Amino acid sequence: MLRETMGKLCSKGFDKGTSHRKAPPPVWCPLRCTLDELYNGVEKRIKFPGGRMKLLPDPGVIAPNADPETLVVEIPAGAKNGLKIVYPRRVILDDRKVPRDVIVDVIEEPHAEFHRHGNDLWAIRKIPLMEYVTNEALTIETLDKRLLTVPKIEPGCVIEIPNEGMPCWHCIGETGSIFVSFEVIYPKNLSLTREEKDELKKLLAKEENNV
């Protein structure tokens, strides 16, 4: 199925066929995908209402248990926002009985932590002061739920993690990088006793002397 879908990725326009008649306009289907789905690749289903818009079976696929009103779309790992996937002559609209192309338009939804630039992922990870001070290394979770350990860097500085970004869907084996910086979150309304403040001053002064 994935190979079939990849063969349908739009690059040079539409198949004009052998007829000289003007082809009917295609049916556009926006398809929203999370960044996690685009990172890993995903199978999506588009339900057609039937009636005035009828989905035609794909003659190249033998699927006896397939839903005749559902278009199965394979989104390759690393697909980008705006990718167009064309399914030629798969829909009949109204009573004209002239098959139309279906164009699936991939729409990338915003992610809570990562921002995508090409195949690279950028993130600003907010980290509590206690975690930043007490840990010798920091961690960041990838889009496939792995924890990467990175050396502690100063807040606001950026570190690159090669080969952990988005896969390149049309260049097998190529992968972008993750660029991450850390923002330290300081506790609000911190209440310390005089003894605790004195101890904190000693610790900070010792740290400054080691710089």
Short mmCIF file of the C-alpha atoms (twelve columns), coordinates in Angstrom:
data_MODEL
# 
_entry.id   MODEL 
# 
loop_
_atom_site.group_PDB 
_atom_site.id 
_atom_site.type_symbol 
_atom_site.label_atom_id 
_atom_site.label_alt_id 
_atom_site.label_comp_id 
_atom_site.label_asym_id 
_atom_site.label_seq_id 
_atom_site.Cartn_x 
_atom_site.Cartn_y 
_atom_site.Cartn_z 
_atom_site.pdbx_PDB_model_num 
ATOM 1   C CA . MET A 1   0.000   0.000  0.000   1 
ATOM 2   C CA . LEU A 2   2.830   2.410  0.852   1 
ATOM 3   C CA . ARG A 3   4.542   1.794  -2.495  1 
ATOM 4   C CA . GLU A 4   1.246   2.421  -4.260  1 
ATOM 5   C CA . THR A 5   0.745   5.680  -2.362  1 
ATOM 6   C CA . MET A 6   4.286   6.878  -3.011  1 
ATOM 7   C CA . GLY A 7   3.680   6.340  -6.709  1 
ATOM 8   C CA . LYS A 8   0.734   8.672  -6.510  1 
ATOM 9   C CA . LEU A 9   2.534   11.573 -4.861  1 
ATOM 10  C CA . CYS A 10  1.911   14.623 -6.968  1 
ATOM 11  C CA . SER A 11  4.913   16.033 -8.810  1 
ATOM 12  C CA . LYS A 12  4.098   16.666 -12.461 1 
ATOM 13  C CA . GLY A 13  0.427   17.486 -12.500 1 
ATOM 14  C CA . PHE A 14  -2.420  15.179 -13.404 1 
ATOM 15  C CA . ASP A 15  -2.859  12.385 -15.906 1 
ATOM 16  C CA . LYS A 16  -4.659  13.959 -18.843 1 
ATOM 17  C CA . GLY A 17  -5.632  10.597 -20.286 1 
ATOM 18  C CA . THR A 18  -6.274  10.038 -23.953 1 
ATOM 19  C CA . SER A 19  -9.444  12.108 -24.216 1 
ATOM 20  C CA . HIS A 20  -9.360  15.647 -25.558 1 
ATOM 21  C CA . ARG A 21  -12.262 16.650 -23.350 1 
ATOM 22  C CA . LYS A 22  -11.475 18.901 -20.431 1 
ATOM 23  C CA . ALA A 23  -11.053 16.864 -17.265 1 
ATOM 24  C CA . PRO A 24  -13.479 17.700 -14.449 1 
ATOM 25  C CA . PRO A 25  -11.979 19.506 -11.448 1 
ATOM 26  C CA . PRO A 26  -10.569 17.245 -8.725  1 
ATOM 27  C CA . VAL A 27  -12.046 16.701 -5.281  1 
ATOM 28  C CA . TRP A 28  -9.765  18.191 -2.602  1 
ATOM 29  C CA . CYS A 29  -9.549  16.487 0.786   1 
ATOM 30  C CA . PRO A 30  -7.614  18.322 3.530   1 
ATOM 31  C CA . LEU A 31  -6.089  15.805 5.934   1 
ATOM 32  C CA . ARG A 32  -4.810  17.004 9.307   1 
ATOM 33  C CA . CYS A 33  -1.854  15.138 10.817  1 
ATOM 34  C CA . THR A 34  0.027   15.659 14.049  1 
ATOM 35  C CA . LEU A 35  3.787   16.115 13.948  1 
ATOM 36  C CA . ASP A 36  4.106   12.765 15.732  1 
ATOM 37  C CA . GLU A 37  2.148   11.081 12.934  1 
ATOM 38  C CA . LEU A 38  4.270   12.725 10.265  1 
ATOM 39  C CA . TYR A 39  7.448   11.683 12.090  1 
ATOM 40  C CA . ASN A 40  6.461   8.029  12.302  1 
ATOM 41  C CA . GLY A 41  4.253   7.679  9.219   1 
ATOM 42  C CA . VAL A 42  0.577   6.877  9.597   1 
ATOM 43  C CA . GLU A 43  -2.386  5.288  7.884   1 
ATOM 44  C CA . LYS A 44  -5.411  7.576  7.668   1 
ATOM 45  C CA . ARG A 45  -8.936  6.959  6.473   1 
ATOM 46  C CA . ILE A 46  -11.195 9.434  4.683   1 
ATOM 47  C CA . LYS A 47  -14.893 8.620  4.776   1 
ATOM 48  C CA . PHE A 48  -16.911 9.651  1.737   1 
ATOM 49  C CA . PRO A 49  -20.597 10.372 2.299   1 
ATOM 50  C CA . GLY A 50  -21.940 8.312  -0.596  1 
ATOM 51  C CA . GLY A 51  -25.022 9.493  -2.469  1 
ATOM 52  C CA . ARG A 52  -23.963 12.423 -4.658  1 
ATOM 53  C CA . MET A 53  -20.279 11.687 -4.040  1 
ATOM 54  C CA . LYS A 54  -19.344 8.067  -4.629  1 
ATOM 55  C CA . LEU A 55  -15.905 6.577  -4.102  1 
ATOM 56  C CA . LEU A 56  -14.842 4.186  -6.833  1 
ATOM 57  C CA . PRO A 57  -12.798 1.065  -6.009  1 
ATOM 58  C CA . ASP A 58  -9.104  1.046  -6.802  1 
ATOM 59  C CA . PRO A 59  -8.623  -1.527 -9.563  1 
ATOM 60  C CA . GLY A 60  -4.999  -2.067 -8.543  1 
ATOM 61  C CA . VAL A 61  -5.796  -3.147 -4.975  1 
ATOM 62  C CA . ILE A 62  -7.432  -6.400 -3.943  1 
ATOM 63  C CA . ALA A 63  -9.047  -5.807 -0.563  1 
ATOM 64  C CA . PRO A 64  -12.201 -7.913 -0.122  1 
ATOM 65  C CA . ASN A 65  -12.891 -6.503 3.359   1 
ATOM 66  C CA . ALA A 66  -12.353 -2.852 2.433   1 
ATOM 67  C CA . ASP A 67  -15.054 -0.301 3.181   1 
ATOM 68  C CA . PRO A 68  -16.349 0.875  -0.227  1 
ATOM 69  C CA . GLU A 69  -16.916 4.399  1.143   1 
ATOM 70  C CA . THR A 70  -13.499 4.815  2.796   1 
ATOM 71  C CA . LEU A 71  -10.278 5.945  1.133   1 
ATOM 72  C CA . VAL A 72  -7.205  4.539  2.898   1 
ATOM 73  C CA . VAL A 73  -4.294  7.003  2.760   1 
ATOM 74  C CA . GLU A 74  -0.732  6.003  3.644   1 
ATOM 75  C CA . ILE A 75  1.233   9.009  4.895   1 
ATOM 76  C CA . PRO A 76  4.980   8.283  4.614   1 
ATOM 77  C CA . ALA A 77  7.298   9.023  7.544   1 
ATOM 78  C CA . GLY A 78  8.696   12.528 7.183   1 
ATOM 79  C CA . ALA A 79  5.861   13.857 4.999   1 
ATOM 80  C CA . LYS A 80  5.700   17.643 4.988   1 
ATOM 81  C CA . ASN A 81  2.922   20.154 5.386   1 
ATOM 82  C CA . GLY A 82  1.318   20.803 2.001   1 
ATOM 83  C CA . LEU A 83  2.206   17.427 0.487   1 
ATOM 84  C CA . LYS A 84  -0.348  16.474 -2.176  1 
ATOM 85  C CA . ILE A 85  -1.266  12.823 -2.774  1 
ATOM 86  C CA . VAL A 86  -3.270  12.153 -5.934  1 
ATOM 87  C CA . TYR A 87  -5.700  9.273  -6.421  1 
ATOM 88  C CA . PRO A 88  -6.645  9.361  -10.128 1 
ATOM 89  C CA . ARG A 89  -10.293 8.945  -11.150 1 
ATOM 90  C CA . ARG A 90  -11.548 7.701  -7.780  1 
ATOM 91  C CA . VAL A 91  -14.712 9.748  -7.233  1 
ATOM 92  C CA . ILE A 92  -17.970 10.295 -9.102  1 
ATOM 93  C CA . LEU A 93  -19.724 13.529 -8.165  1 
ATOM 94  C CA . ASP A 94  -23.454 14.157 -8.741  1 
ATOM 95  C CA . ASP A 95  -24.943 12.334 -11.722 1 
ATOM 96  C CA . ARG A 96  -22.319 13.195 -14.343 1 
ATOM 97  C CA . LYS A 97  -20.665 9.753  -13.971 1 
ATOM 98  C CA . VAL A 98  -17.319 11.261 -14.952 1 
ATOM 99  C CA . PRO A 99  -14.586 10.037 -12.576 1 
ATOM 100 C CA . ARG A 100 -12.622 12.770 -10.826 1 
ATOM 101 C CA . ASP A 101 -9.227  12.735 -9.174  1 
ATOM 102 C CA . VAL A 102 -9.015  12.874 -5.405  1 
ATOM 103 C CA . ILE A 103 -6.234  15.102 -4.053  1 
ATOM 104 C CA . VAL A 104 -5.333  14.622 -0.403  1 
ATOM 105 C CA . ASP A 105 -3.727  17.775 1.022   1 
ATOM 106 C CA . VAL A 106 -1.589  17.049 4.110   1 
ATOM 107 C CA . ILE A 107 -1.943  19.710 6.820   1 
ATOM 108 C CA . GLU A 108 0.566   19.660 9.685   1 
ATOM 109 C CA . GLU A 109 -0.903  20.581 13.063  1 
ATOM 110 C CA . PRO A 110 1.173   22.627 15.540  1 
ATOM 111 C CA . HIS A 111 3.116   20.697 18.174  1 
ATOM 112 C CA . ALA A 112 3.293   21.679 21.841  1 
ATOM 113 C CA . GLU A 113 7.108   21.544 22.033  1 
ATOM 114 C CA . PHE A 114 8.708   21.123 18.613  1 
ATOM 115 C CA . HIS A 115 8.734   23.534 15.683  1 
ATOM 116 C CA . ARG A 116 9.703   22.113 12.321  1 
ATOM 117 C CA . HIS A 117 12.077  23.747 9.864   1 
ATOM 118 C CA . GLY A 118 12.531  21.471 6.873   1 
ATOM 119 C CA . ASN A 119 13.705  18.186 8.364   1 
ATOM 120 C CA . ASP A 120 15.059  19.842 11.528  1 
ATOM 121 C CA . LEU A 121 13.142  20.116 14.800  1 
ATOM 122 C CA . TRP A 122 13.618  23.048 17.182  1 
ATOM 123 C CA . ALA A 123 12.524  23.063 20.807  1 
ATOM 124 C CA . ILE A 124 12.788  25.197 23.923  1 
ATOM 125 C CA . ARG A 125 12.391  22.887 26.885  1 
ATOM 126 C CA . LYS A 126 11.229  24.463 30.118  1 
ATOM 127 C CA . ILE A 127 12.945  22.872 33.098  1 
ATOM 128 C CA . PRO A 128 12.463  23.454 36.841  1 
ATOM 129 C CA . LEU A 129 15.355  25.092 38.676  1 
ATOM 130 C CA . MET A 130 15.796  22.057 40.950  1 
ATOM 131 C CA . GLU A 131 16.162  19.705 37.978  1 
ATOM 132 C CA . TYR A 132 18.599  22.035 36.250  1 
ATOM 133 C CA . VAL A 133 20.784  22.509 39.344  1 
ATOM 134 C CA . THR A 134 20.856  18.912 40.605  1 
ATOM 135 C CA . ASN A 135 21.187  16.988 37.323  1 
ATOM 136 C CA . GLU A 136 24.516  16.613 35.573  1 
ATOM 137 C CA . ALA A 137 22.784  15.983 32.243  1 
ATOM 138 C CA . LEU A 138 19.410  16.919 30.783  1 
ATOM 139 C CA . THR A 139 16.888  14.941 28.779  1 
ATOM 140 C CA . ILE A 140 14.492  15.575 25.919  1 
ATOM 141 C CA . GLU A 141 11.766  13.255 24.617  1 
ATOM 142 C CA . THR A 142 11.696  12.540 20.886  1 
ATOM 143 C CA . LEU A 143 8.557   12.210 18.763  1 
ATOM 144 C CA . ASP A 144 8.793   8.417  19.009  1 
ATOM 145 C CA . LYS A 145 8.866   8.610  22.824  1 
ATOM 146 C CA . ARG A 146 12.596  7.990  23.362  1 
ATOM 147 C CA . LEU A 147 14.503  9.939  26.004  1 
ATOM 148 C CA . LEU A 148 17.729  11.512 24.774  1 
ATOM 149 C CA . THR A 149 20.384  12.574 27.274  1 
ATOM 150 C CA . VAL A 150 22.270  15.759 26.427  1 
ATOM 151 C CA . PRO A 151 25.006  17.576 28.359  1 
ATOM 152 C CA . LYS A 152 23.920  20.466 30.547  1 
ATOM 153 C CA . ILE A 153 24.208  23.776 28.725  1 
ATOM 154 C CA . GLU A 154 23.623  27.319 29.872  1 
ATOM 155 C CA . PRO A 155 20.043  28.577 29.592  1 
ATOM 156 C CA . GLY A 156 19.399  30.114 26.191  1 
ATOM 157 C CA . CYS A 157 22.261  28.279 24.473  1 
ATOM 158 C CA . VAL A 158 21.394  25.842 21.680  1 
ATOM 159 C CA . ILE A 159 22.719  22.322 21.273  1 
ATOM 160 C CA . GLU A 160 22.361  20.200 18.125  1 
ATOM 161 C CA . ILE A 161 21.470  16.508 18.299  1 
ATOM 162 C CA . PRO A 162 22.277  15.100 14.840  1 
ATOM 163 C CA . ASN A 163 20.122  12.475 13.089  1 
ATOM 164 C CA . GLU A 164 17.226  12.790 15.560  1 
ATOM 165 C CA . GLY A 165 15.015  15.149 13.545  1 
ATOM 166 C CA . MET A 166 12.422  14.365 10.887  1 
ATOM 167 C CA . PRO A 167 13.141  11.575 8.398   1 
ATOM 168 C CA . CYS A 168 13.306  12.651 4.756   1 
ATOM 169 C CA . TRP A 169 10.372  10.880 3.108   1 
ATOM 170 C CA . HIS A 170 11.871  10.947 -0.394  1 
ATOM 171 C CA . CYS A 171 15.520  10.293 0.625   1 
ATOM 172 C CA . ILE A 172 15.681  7.040  2.559   1 
ATOM 173 C CA . GLY A 173 18.281  7.123  5.319   1 
ATOM 174 C CA . GLU A 174 18.501  10.906 5.597   1 
ATOM 175 C CA . THR A 175 17.343  12.511 8.841   1 
ATOM 176 C CA . GLY A 176 17.407  16.047 10.183  1 
ATOM 177 C CA . SER A 177 18.646  17.238 13.572  1 
ATOM 178 C CA . ILE A 178 17.052  18.341 16.817  1 
ATOM 179 C CA . PHE A 179 18.107  21.782 18.056  1 
ATOM 180 C CA . VAL A 180 17.201  22.351 21.690  1 
ATOM 181 C CA . SER A 181 17.717  25.028 24.297  1 
ATOM 182 C CA . PHE A 182 16.634  25.050 27.933  1 
ATOM 183 C CA . GLU A 183 14.667  27.676 29.817  1 
ATOM 184 C CA . VAL A 184 14.959  27.475 33.595  1 
ATOM 185 C CA . ILE A 185 11.718  27.969 35.502  1 
ATOM 186 C CA . TYR A 186 12.272  29.629 38.854  1 
ATOM 187 C CA . PRO A 187 9.917   28.874 41.754  1 
ATOM 188 C CA . LYS A 188 7.339   31.529 42.532  1 
ATOM 189 C CA . ASN A 189 6.755   32.893 46.016  1 
ATOM 190 C CA . LEU A 190 9.784   31.047 47.360  1 
ATOM 191 C CA . SER A 191 9.857   31.411 51.135  1 
ATOM 192 C CA . LEU A 192 13.161  30.698 52.900  1 
ATOM 193 C CA . THR A 193 14.187  30.982 56.505  1 
ATOM 194 C CA . ARG A 194 17.215  33.111 57.401  1 
ATOM 195 C CA . GLU A 195 19.275  29.944 57.908  1 
ATOM 196 C CA . GLU A 196 18.230  28.590 54.490  1 
ATOM 197 C CA . LYS A 197 19.108  31.898 52.827  1 
ATOM 198 C CA . ASP A 198 22.522  31.921 54.467  1 
ATOM 199 C CA . GLU A 199 23.155  28.353 53.313  1 
ATOM 200 C CA . LEU A 200 22.031  29.203 49.791  1 
ATOM 201 C CA . LYS A 201 24.387  32.198 49.700  1 
ATOM 202 C CA . LYS A 202 27.286  29.961 50.728  1 
ATOM 203 C CA . LEU A 203 26.452  27.455 47.992  1 
ATOM 204 C CA . LEU A 204 26.182  30.139 45.333  1 
ATOM 205 C CA . ALA A 205 29.377  31.827 46.436  1 
ATOM 206 C CA . LYS A 206 31.198  28.493 46.271  1 
ATOM 207 C CA . GLU A 207 29.858  27.914 42.755  1 
ATOM 208 C CA . GLU A 208 30.925  31.391 41.620  1 
ATOM 209 C CA . ASN A 209 34.449  30.787 42.928  1 
ATOM 210 C CA . ASN A 210 34.649  27.630 40.804  1 
ATOM 211 C CA . VAL A 211 33.793  29.463 37.574  1 
# 
